[in-house]
Amino acid sequence: MPQDKPTVQHDQKAMEKFLKMETWDVKEVGEYISSLGFKDISEIFMAHKIDGSLLPSIGKAEMKEMGVKVVGDRLKFLKINNKNKVLARRVWRNKVIWEGEEFREGPCGDMLPFGFVSTC
């Protein structure tokens, strides 16, 4: 029976895999793309020094600019790479940008505790 939504555990594994992928060098990205069946594209990516941090940002225009001429390969790769883009957005959205304590002044110039009903 097919699942409609990925489980939390599956989602966490995908995030961990993406975070590792983000640190890949050019050679590791080439090996990954070759393992997907795109040997020609992997050589082009290595020639253009695409590393793991750049992989999610590759789109149609970049692939055309790099010289990927076979439309079928380009579309198949972009379909796979869209998953990387989704994970990249998810990582970016969940990044902690500030951590600390925030001061909130209570009612009546901080003379009364929060939740205390009063009219000053």
Secondary structure, 3 states (H helix, E strand, C coil): CCCCCCCHHHHHHHHHHHHHHCCCCHHHHHHHHHHCCCHHHHHHHHHCCCCCCCHHHCCHHHHHHHCCCCHHHHHHHHHHHHHHHHHHHHHHHCCCCCCCCCCCCCHHHHCCCCCCCCCC
